[in-house]
Amino acid sequence: MTVQSDLQKAVASAQSLMGSYAMFAQSTQDQAAKKMFQELAQDMQRHIDSLNSRLSYVEKNNPMYQQQQQAQQ
């Protein structure tokens, strides 16, 4: 299913980016940059939460996905 796989890819990309921001925050001595990267990581977590929420909605409410799940069982 295209929407589901696209959302999964978006979540994975966002998680990777959040990890990069966290790594940047830890590796810098510049307090302003550290704060900026920490804030960016927090923003990205909110994006991930939103994407996961949408993914859950799609999985619960899409008849194609439900049929696929039943076929696998």
C-alpha positions as a printed Julia matrix, in Angstrom:
73×3 Matrix{Float64}:
   0.0     0.0    0.0
   1.57    3.23  -1.14
   0.32    5.61   1.56
   1.31    3.25   4.35
   4.79    2.62   2.96
   5.29    6.33   2.24
   4.37    7.16   5.84
   6.71    4.46   7.14
   9.53    5.89   5.05
   8.77    9.4    6.29
   8.86    8.19   9.92
  12.19    6.44   9.36
  13.68    9.53   7.71
  12.43   11.79  10.48
  13.87    9.46  13.13
  17.22    9.49  11.36
  17.21   13.27  11.21
  16.24   13.52  14.87
  19.21   11.3   15.7
  21.5    13.55  13.69
  20.24   16.63  15.52
  20.8    14.92  18.88
  24.32   13.93  17.83
  25.09   17.48  16.68
  23.82   18.83  20.02
  26.12   16.49  21.93
  29.16   17.13  19.8
  29.22   20.92  19.9
  30.63   23.12  22.63
  28.75   26.19  21.34
  25.81   26.58  23.73
  23.67   28.47  21.2
  24.18   25.72  18.61
  23.57   23.04  21.24
  20.25   24.67  22.17
  19.27   25.02  18.51
  19.94   21.35  17.75
  18.09   20.24  20.89
  15.08   22.3   19.84
  15.25   20.89  16.32
  15.31   17.35  17.77
  12.26   18.16  19.91
  10.43   19.56  16.89
  11.3    16.45  14.91
   9.88   14.27  17.7
   6.59   16.13  17.34
   6.69   15.49  13.59
   7.35   11.79  14.21
   4.44   11.63  16.64
   2.15   13.23  14.04
   3.32   10.88  11.3
   2.86    7.85  13.55
  -0.61    9.04  14.46
  -1.53    9.31  10.79
   0.01    5.91  10.08
  -2.07    4.34  12.84
  -5.2     5.98  11.45
  -4.47    4.66   7.95
  -3.83    1.17   9.24
  -7.05    1.11  11.3
  -9.36    2.73   8.76
  -8.18    1.56   5.37
 -10.11   -1.48   4.13
  -7.23   -2.54   1.86
  -4.88   -2.73   4.82
  -7.42   -4.65   6.9
  -7.88   -7.21   4.11
  -4.12   -7.56   3.8
  -3.79   -8.16   7.54
  -6.54  -10.82   7.46
  -4.89  -12.58   4.53
  -1.6   -12.81   6.43
  -3.24  -14.46   9.46
